[in-house]
């Protein structure tokens, strides 16, 4: 019997389904980003306990989500493109994860220990970034982490998008005082073919009394 895929439907702001249908997905690396893969192997982004939960918004074909699941994370991956579910949903289920068809900006669930952001924030229209910061804060427990592989760093916003230009200040500005930056620097293992810089950002969700 075929397992149902969770669906929380909203109207996507961009024709992502059309892009996948035509194979016009230049952001897709065909595997997990090498920076993520290295940090999972050496333990820097490994789960610190059994059952630790990670939220992967804009999961696409799920290369990063599956890499996180293989390292022991309990993965919840969200993407608005329903056609991606045929391959990704069963693959994640075999690792104890799940795929949800829907809009990450409106997703709600029990608190997570990590948000993994790669090619998601850059796809959000700049006017919606604050909404995402509020959603991320609601999805993460105090002490939980927000890990962002930022791209395209340095691209002017007036060039439009997606991908819209971003940097650490843009992400932290959206996340607000509920988060503190713990790490930011250029990547150790960047993707050479990408035309703009990539950077690494790690932020921690602080308790409300600290944020206030």
Beta strands, then each sheet from edge to edge (+ up, - down):
strand 1: 6-8
strand 2: 53-57
strand 3: 74-79
strand 4: 98-102
strand 5: 112-118
strand 6: 140-153
strand 7: 179-186
strand 8: 197-205
sheet 1: 1+ 4+ 3+ 2+ 5+ 6+ 8- 7+
end
